[in-house]
Amino acid sequence: MMTRFLTGATRRAVLGALAALPLVASALPASADTDEIYVQIWGTTWQSALQDIAERFEDATGIAVVPVTQASSSEGLVRLQSAGEDPEIDVWFTTSSLAARATQNDDLFLDLPESVTELAPDLVAGAIAPRYAAAYFYPMSVIYRTDMVDAPITTWKDLWDARFANSLAVPDVTTYAGRSLLISAIANGGSIDDIDPGFEGLKALSPNVVMFYSSDATARQALAQGEVSTLVATPAQAKRMRDQGIEVEVATPAPTPMLFDVMTLVDTPRADAAAKFIAYVLSPESQKLISERLNQFPVRKDTPVAEALQSIKPDPENTISFDEAKVNANIGEWNERFQREVAQ
């Protein structure tokens, strides 16, 4: 790979092509100069917003950003761990739930430097941890096709209504860190510490569920093709539907679980340059672009929320966050039970 010898439009054309490829770790060089860094990220997230941010970062710093696409956070972690003592990835995008567990590995991850942590007062609560910083946040939402759903969805319990028989796409337990199970628990009188109502709720919901999905792309395709009318997902999926000319509405029923997608700093010789990129993603200009292009909420308090999100921004008193340590401690057991009792 010769991207560090290319400049301007030529380099960017190469990087754009790279973003579309399912690269594997062995395809990357064992080392690179600090005039480029490698960022492991979801392909759609890169193409929608981060590629433009990376180009602006290169213009400002001279440091090129080479994307390495991952189908999921879990796949990305396996790739990182397989690199052993010589990781090739400098910045890894993942979910806050997985980051809370994975970054306990002192051999693989670094604490964020002061140049990043000093930004904490400018960010929403929960956006900064010792070893990761959020790029954006989003509420778990309900996205539904207006040509297939007659009445607005206003509560989580609406999904259990018989009018949604064979109509729903719902994340499985490993997707979005068990939020579907936790939503079911809360909607049916339980909690993270009383999860049985969540499983009973998912069993009762099953006649309405076409798929418990593990891939956003698969669920999005099912909604686009009319195989389902309603999708439990993030607001970003609504933008992708509208970009295809499909009219959808978004509901954020209370209580609304909030999630972060975050950036971690991998222990490589390019860590200083990688930290500069993380800080750049947290700049006002980058945050504005993320909100507008990704249809996600900016983590900077001073960044305006994209117009398309204004109507679904949940009131703070209606949001809910979950203890990620408890989620990580229980999700393996939850998934086994889900596969045994619900997904069969």
Kinemage of the C-alpha trace (Angstrom):
@kinemage 1
@onewidth
@group {chain A} dominant
@subgroup {mainchain}
@vectorlist {calphas} color= white
{ca met a 1} P 0.000 0.000 0.000
{ca met a 2} L 1.612 3.230 -1.170
{ca thr a 3} L -0.828 5.889 0.036
{ca arg a 4} L 1.797 7.915 1.882
{ca phe a 5} L 3.474 8.698 -1.434
{ca leu a 6} L 0.275 10.112 -2.928
{ca thr a 7} L -1.133 13.557 -2.396
{ca gly a 8} L -4.344 15.510 -2.840
{ca ala a 9} L -7.088 14.138 -5.070
{ca thr a 10} L -5.125 11.035 -6.066
{ca arg a 11} L -4.607 9.960 -2.482
{ca arg a 12} L -8.226 10.643 -1.649
{ca ala a 13} L -9.408 8.565 -4.579
{ca val a 14} L -7.307 5.683 -3.303
{ca leu a 15} L -8.641 6.065 0.230
{ca gly a 16} L -12.208 6.214 -1.043
{ca ala a 17} L -11.672 2.935 -2.866
{ca leu a 18} L -10.137 1.404 0.237
{ca ala a 19} L -13.228 2.260 2.274
{ca ala a 20} L -15.326 -0.018 0.089
{ca leu a 21} L -13.027 -3.004 0.548
{ca pro a 22} L -13.364 -5.549 3.387
{ca leu a 23} L -9.700 -5.277 4.313
{ca val a 24} L -8.031 -7.814 6.555
{ca ala a 25} L -5.211 -7.139 8.971
{ca ser a 26} L -2.659 -9.009 6.871
{ca ala a 27} L -3.255 -6.536 4.041
{ca leu a 28} L -1.904 -3.667 6.116
{ca pro a 29} L 1.744 -2.732 6.543
{ca ala a 30} L 3.445 -3.663 9.799
{ca ser a 31} L 4.396 -0.043 10.367
{ca ala a 32} L 3.807 3.378 8.880
{ca asp a 33} L 5.214 6.866 9.143
{ca thr a 34} L 3.304 9.392 11.201
{ca asp a 35} L 2.117 11.145 8.059
{ca glu a 36} L -0.704 8.590 7.971
{ca ile a 37} L -2.821 6.714 10.473
{ca tyr a 38} L -5.151 3.735 10.168
{ca val a 39} L -8.718 4.019 11.429
{ca gln a 40} L -10.951 0.982 11.803
{ca ile a 41} L -14.561 1.998 11.299
{ca trp a 42} L -17.902 0.900 9.852
{ca gly a 43} L -18.004 1.473 6.101
{ca thr a 44} L -21.247 3.440 6.047
{ca thr a 45} L -20.101 5.699 8.870
{ca trp a 46} L -16.880 6.404 6.997
{ca gln a 47} L -18.554 7.115 3.687
{ca ser a 48} L -21.338 9.252 5.171
{ca ala a 49} L -19.251 11.647 7.234
{ca leu a 50} L -15.834 10.574 8.470
{ca gln a 51} L -14.229 10.499 5.033
{ca asp a 52} L -14.896 14.219 4.608
{ca ile a 53} L -13.653 14.885 8.129
{ca ala a 54} L -10.507 12.870 7.385
{ca glu a 55} L -9.837 14.914 4.252
{ca arg a 56} L -10.166 18.157 6.216
{ca phe a 57} L -7.893 16.722 8.894
{ca glu a 58} L -5.267 15.908 6.285
{ca asp a 59} L -5.508 19.425 4.865
{ca ala a 60} L -5.026 20.870 8.360
{ca thr a 61} L -2.268 18.559 9.601
{ca gly a 62} L -0.708 16.747 6.648
{ca ile a 63} L -1.696 13.420 8.256
{ca ala a 64} L -3.640 11.085 5.963
{ca val a 65} L -6.305 8.785 7.376
{ca val a 66} L -6.491 5.302 5.868
{ca pro a 67} L -9.843 3.558 6.554
{ca val a 68} L -10.051 -0.108 7.466
{ca thr a 69} L -13.677 -1.202 7.348
{ca gln a 70} L -15.326 -3.478 9.871
{ca ala a 71} L -18.701 -5.169 9.520
{ca ser a 72} L -19.275 -4.956 13.270
{ca ser a 73} L -17.540 -3.833 16.431
{ca ser a 74} L -17.045 -7.441 17.484
{ca glu a 75} L -15.325 -8.271 14.198
{ca gly a 76} L -13.139 -5.217 14.618
{ca leu a 77} L -12.077 -6.282 18.092
{ca val a 78} L -11.130 -9.752 16.880
{ca arg a 79} L -8.948 -8.154 14.194
{ca leu a 80} L -7.260 -5.942 16.751
{ca gln a 81} L -6.622 -8.797 19.138
{ca ser a 82} L -5.249 -11.028 16.386
{ca ala a 83} L -2.491 -8.500 15.667
{ca gly a 84} L -0.719 -9.442 18.889
{ca glu a 85} L 2.009 -7.072 20.025
{ca asp a 86} L 2.129 -5.142 16.753
{ca pro a 87} L -1.343 -3.722 16.051
{ca glu a 88} L -1.748 -1.967 12.725
{ca ile a 89} L -4.870 0.022 13.667
{ca asp a 90} L -4.375 3.376 15.402
{ca val a 91} L -7.960 4.451 16.137
{ca trp a 92} L -10.814 1.995 16.588
{ca phe a 93} L -14.458 3.076 16.367
{ca thr a 94} L -16.784 0.928 18.465
{ca thr a 95} L -19.723 1.116 20.846
{ca ser a 96} L -19.297 2.455 24.356
{ca ser a 97} L -20.471 -0.857 25.788
{ca leu a 98} L -17.825 -2.896 23.981
{ca ala a 99} L -15.183 -0.227 24.595
{ca ala a 100} L -15.826 -0.345 28.337
{ca arg a 101} L -14.842 -4.015 28.298
{ca ala a 102} L -12.193 -4.125 25.568
{ca thr a 103} L -10.109 -1.149 26.713
{ca gln a 104} L -9.273 -2.873 29.972
{ca asn a 105} L -6.528 -4.530 27.910
{ca asp a 106} L -3.458 -2.514 28.948
{ca asp a 107} L -1.312 -4.088 26.233
{ca leu a 108} L -3.575 -2.932 23.419
{ca phe a 109} L -5.099 0.393 24.446
{ca leu a 110} L -3.767 3.688 25.771
{ca asp a 111} L -5.273 6.313 28.033
{ca leu a 112} L -6.434 9.351 26.117
{ca pro a 113} L -3.948 12.227 26.357
{ca glu a 114} L -4.754 15.555 27.967
{ca ser a 115} L -5.249 17.105 24.530
{ca val a 116} L -8.429 15.022 24.316
{ca thr a 117} L -9.571 14.768 27.937
{ca glu a 118} L -9.356 18.541 28.392
{ca leu a 119} L -12.324 18.765 26.009
{ca ala a 120} L -14.598 17.028 28.538
{ca pro a 121} L -16.293 20.245 29.808
{ca asp a 122} L -17.422 20.959 26.221
{ca leu a 123} L -19.050 17.531 25.818
{ca val a 124} L -22.264 15.936 27.036
{ca ala a 125} L -22.141 13.756 30.121
{ca gly a 126} L -20.731 10.297 29.462
{ca ala a 127} L -18.871 11.258 26.287
{ca ile a 128} L -15.370 10.911 27.765
{ca ala a 129} L -13.833 7.987 29.622
{ca pro a 130} L -10.152 7.382 30.381
{ca arg a 131} L -9.722 5.259 27.253
{ca tyr a 132} L -12.408 6.358 24.834
{ca ala a 133} L -14.169 9.458 23.575
{ca ala a 134} L -17.578 9.494 21.926
{ca ala a 135} L -17.828 10.694 18.331
{ca tyr a 136} L -21.626 11.063 18.592
{ca phe a 137} L -24.608 9.675 20.466
{ca tyr a 138} L -28.038 8.463 19.510
{ca pro a 139} L -31.328 7.305 21.001
{ca met a 140} L -32.792 3.885 20.360
{ca ser a 141} L -35.731 4.721 18.152
{ca val a 142} L -38.600 3.239 16.192
{ca ile a 143} L -38.496 3.877 12.436
{ca tyr a 144} L -41.646 3.087 10.494
{ca arg a 145} L -42.837 3.413 6.917
{ca thr a 146} L -45.679 5.867 6.619
{ca asp a 147} L -47.156 3.931 3.687
{ca met a 148} L -47.434 0.779 5.819
{ca val a 149} L -48.248 2.054 9.316
{ca asp a 150} L -51.471 4.034 9.678
{ca ala a 151} L -51.230 5.450 13.207
{ca pro a 152} L -48.167 7.054 14.827
{ca ile a 153} L -46.085 4.998 17.264
{ca thr a 154} L -45.850 6.798 20.598
{ca thr a 155} L -44.899 4.166 23.206
{ca trp a 156} L -42.752 1.040 23.318
{ca lys a 157} L -45.852 -0.984 24.213
{ca asp a 158} L -47.330 -0.091 20.812
{ca leu a 159} L -44.994 -2.664 19.281
{ca trp a 160} L -46.828 -5.463 21.059
{ca asp a 161} L -50.115 -4.504 19.379
{ca ala a 162} L -51.655 -7.051 17.003
{ca arg a 163} L -51.584 -4.474 14.183
{ca phe a 164} L -47.826 -5.100 13.955
{ca ala a 165} L -48.156 -8.858 13.393
{ca asn a 166} L -45.294 -10.039 11.153
{ca ser a 167} L -44.114 -6.435 10.753
{ca leu a 168} L -41.100 -5.773 12.995
{ca ala a 169} L -37.321 -5.926 12.722
{ca val a 170} L -35.809 -5.886 16.223
{ca pro a 171} L -32.131 -6.075 17.241
{ca asp a 172} L -31.038 -9.352 18.762
{ca val a 173} L -29.471 -9.328 22.203
{ca thr a 174} L -25.884 -8.914 21.008
{ca thr a 175} L -26.774 -5.939 18.775
{ca tyr a 176} L -26.841 -2.499 20.416
{ca ala a 177} L -25.609 -4.108 23.642
{ca gly a 178} L -28.829 -5.780 24.672
{ca arg a 179} L -30.992 -2.669 24.398
{ca ser a 180} L -33.921 -4.569 22.879
{ca leu a 181} L -34.016 -6.827 25.936
{ca leu a 182} L -33.670 -3.890 28.310
{ca ile a 183} L -36.432 -1.973 26.508
{ca ser a 184} L -38.638 -5.051 26.762
{ca ala a 185} L -37.858 -5.340 30.465
{ca ile a 186} L -38.756 -1.721 31.172
{ca ala a 187} L -41.897 -1.854 29.015
{ca asn a 188} L -43.072 -4.876 30.949
{ca gly a 189} L -42.321 -3.755 34.484
{ca gly a 190} L -38.740 -4.985 34.869
{ca ser a 191} L -35.271 -3.433 34.862
{ca ile a 192} L -31.633 -4.282 34.265
{ca asp a 193} L -31.679 -5.951 37.684
{ca asp a 194} L -34.995 -7.729 37.000
{ca ile a 195} L -34.580 -9.045 33.489
{ca asp a 196} L -37.181 -11.852 33.491
{ca pro a 197} L -39.993 -9.509 32.325
{ca gly a 198} L -37.757 -8.605 29.399
{ca phe a 199} L -37.557 -12.202 28.206
{ca glu a 200} L -41.266 -12.747 28.742
{ca gly a 201} L -41.901 -9.558 26.776
{ca leu a 202} L -39.742 -10.683 23.835
{ca lys a 203} L -41.546 -14.017 23.754
{ca ala a 204} L -44.873 -12.193 23.616
{ca leu a 205} L -43.491 -9.892 20.919
{ca ser a 206} L -42.285 -12.753 18.695
{ca pro a 207} L -45.501 -13.070 16.609
{ca asn a 208} L -44.925 -9.496 15.483
{ca val a 209} L -41.230 -10.019 14.674
{ca val a 210} L -40.083 -10.943 11.182
{ca met a 211} L -36.418 -10.839 12.187
{ca phe a 212} L -34.267 -10.419 15.246
{ca tyr a 213} L -31.369 -8.904 13.342
{ca ser a 214} L -27.634 -8.668 13.914
{ca ser a 215} L -26.868 -6.573 10.810
{ca asp a 216} L -28.106 -3.012 10.322
{ca ala a 217} L -27.737 -3.405 6.572
{ca thr a 218} L -29.949 -6.505 6.511
{ca ala a 219} L -32.640 -4.851 8.620
{ca arg a 220} L -32.491 -1.673 6.559
{ca gln a 221} L -32.890 -3.669 3.349
{ca ala a 222} L -35.923 -5.460 4.798
{ca leu a 223} L -37.530 -2.101 5.593
{ca ala a 224} L -36.691 -0.723 2.153
{ca gln a 225} L -38.211 -3.757 0.429
{ca gly a 226} L -41.346 -3.724 2.560
{ca glu a 227} L -40.600 -7.046 4.236
{ca val a 228} L -41.107 -5.190 7.526
{ca ser a 229} L -42.923 -1.950 8.218
{ca thr a 230} L -41.159 -1.031 11.432
{ca leu a 231} L -37.556 -1.099 12.580
{ca val a 232} L -36.139 -0.670 16.074
{ca ala a 233} L -32.816 1.029 15.409
{ca thr a 234} L -31.043 4.384 15.462
{ca pro a 235} L -32.132 7.588 13.691
{ca ala a 236} L -29.286 7.189 11.194
{ca gln a 237} L -31.238 4.384 9.540
{ca ala a 238} L -34.110 6.789 8.846
{ca lys a 239} L -31.836 9.109 6.883
{ca arg a 240} L -30.664 6.221 4.734
{ca met a 241} L -34.280 5.311 3.988
{ca arg a 242} L -35.132 8.886 3.038
{ca asp a 243} L -32.036 9.067 0.854
{ca gln a 244} L -33.595 6.193 -1.127
{ca gly a 245} L -36.873 8.080 -1.467
{ca ile a 246} L -38.695 5.970 1.145
{ca glu a 247} L -40.881 7.989 3.503
{ca val a 248} L -40.431 7.068 7.136
{ca glu a 249} L -41.158 8.574 10.524
{ca val a 250} L -39.050 8.283 13.643
{ca ala a 251} L -40.353 7.918 17.181
{ca thr a 252} L -38.287 8.061 20.368
{ca pro a 253} L -40.593 6.586 23.008
{ca ala a 254} L -39.866 7.199 26.671
{ca pro a 255} L -37.834 6.075 28.427
{ca thr a 256} L -35.343 6.487 25.606
{ca pro a 257} L -32.074 4.524 25.869
{ca met a 258} L -29.080 6.599 24.804
{ca leu a 259} L -25.954 5.073 23.261
{ca phe a 260} L -22.533 6.356 22.234
{ca asp a 261} L -20.258 5.298 19.381
{ca val a 262} L -16.719 5.986 20.513
{ca met a 263} L -13.092 6.278 19.429
{ca thr a 264} L -10.341 4.349 21.193
{ca leu a 265} L -6.598 4.973 21.049
{ca val a 266} L -4.583 1.873 20.194
{ca asp a 267} L -1.019 1.492 21.449
{ca thr a 268} L 1.018 2.041 18.275
{ca pro a 269} L 4.003 4.250 17.357
{ca arg a 270} L 1.504 6.612 15.692
{ca ala a 271} L -0.481 7.320 18.848
{ca asp a 272} L 0.304 11.053 18.901
{ca ala a 273} L -1.033 11.524 15.376
{ca ala a 274} L -4.021 9.309 16.181
{ca ala a 275} L -4.859 11.428 19.235
{ca lys a 276} L -4.843 14.520 17.046
{ca phe a 277} L -7.442 12.876 14.835
{ca ile a 278} L -9.658 12.005 17.810
{ca ala a 279} L -9.488 15.621 18.987
{ca tyr a 280} L -10.280 16.815 15.469
{ca val a 281} L -13.423 14.660 15.322
{ca leu a 282} L -14.521 16.460 18.503
{ca ser a 283} L -14.077 19.912 16.969
{ca pro a 284} L -17.216 22.029 16.373
{ca glu a 285} L -16.870 21.787 12.598
{ca ser a 286} L -16.566 17.991 12.636
{ca gln a 287} L -19.422 17.591 15.082
{ca lys a 288} L -21.711 19.697 12.922
{ca leu a 289} L -20.877 17.598 9.878
{ca ile a 290} L -21.460 14.356 11.821
{ca ser a 291} L -24.906 15.500 12.935
{ca glu a 292} L -25.939 16.583 9.450
{ca arg a 293} L -24.449 13.710 7.464
{ca leu a 294} L -24.897 10.788 9.856
{ca asn a 295} L -28.185 11.899 11.385
{ca gln a 296} L -26.660 11.447 14.844
{ca phe a 297} L -26.502 13.757 17.822
{ca pro a 298} L -23.284 15.745 18.355
{ca val a 299} L -21.491 15.237 21.647
{ca arg a 300} L -20.360 18.861 21.785
{ca lys a 301} L -22.765 20.985 23.802
{ca asp a 302} L -22.173 24.002 21.545
{ca thr a 303} L -22.914 22.206 18.269
{ca pro a 304} L -26.423 22.601 16.839
{ca val a 305} L -28.405 19.448 16.255
{ca ala a 306} L -29.197 18.758 12.591
{ca glu a 307} L -32.595 20.033 11.532
{ca ala a 308} L -33.777 16.505 10.723
{ca leu a 309} L -33.205 15.509 14.361
{ca gln a 310} L -34.861 18.459 16.044
{ca ser a 311} L -38.293 16.856 16.245
{ca ile a 312} L -37.025 13.592 17.774
{ca lys a 313} L -34.564 14.954 20.293
{ca pro a 314} L -35.710 13.333 23.533
{ca asp a 315} L -36.218 15.447 26.623
{ca pro a 316} L -33.369 14.798 29.081
{ca glu a 317} L -35.841 13.691 31.745
{ca asn a 318} L -37.131 10.992 29.379
{ca thr a 319} L -33.747 9.459 28.590
{ca ile a 320} L -32.207 6.472 30.311
{ca ser a 321} L -28.665 5.123 30.505
{ca phe a 322} L -27.621 1.673 31.631
{ca asp a 323} L -24.639 0.556 33.683
{ca glu a 324} L -22.283 -0.775 31.004
{ca ala a 325} L -20.431 -2.884 33.575
{ca lys a 326} L -23.675 -4.719 34.352
{ca val a 327} L -24.454 -5.089 30.647
{ca asn a 328} L -21.022 -6.552 29.948
{ca ala a 329} L -21.223 -8.869 32.959
{ca asn a 330} L -24.573 -10.304 31.869
{ca ile a 331} L -24.833 -10.087 28.089
{ca gly a 332} L -23.263 -13.477 27.446
{ca glu a 333} L -25.810 -15.175 29.688
{ca trp a 334} L -28.619 -13.035 28.253
{ca asn a 335} L -27.702 -14.059 24.722
{ca glu a 336} L -27.621 -17.753 25.586
{ca arg a 337} L -31.057 -17.458 27.149
{ca phe a 338} L -32.318 -15.415 24.185
{ca gln a 339} L -31.143 -18.055 21.735
{ca arg a 340} L -32.724 -20.809 23.838
{ca glu a 341} L -36.057 -19.193 24.706
{ca val a 342} L -36.810 -16.542 22.052
{ca ala a 343} L -34.846 -17.008 18.830
{ca gln a 344} L -35.511 -20.738 18.443
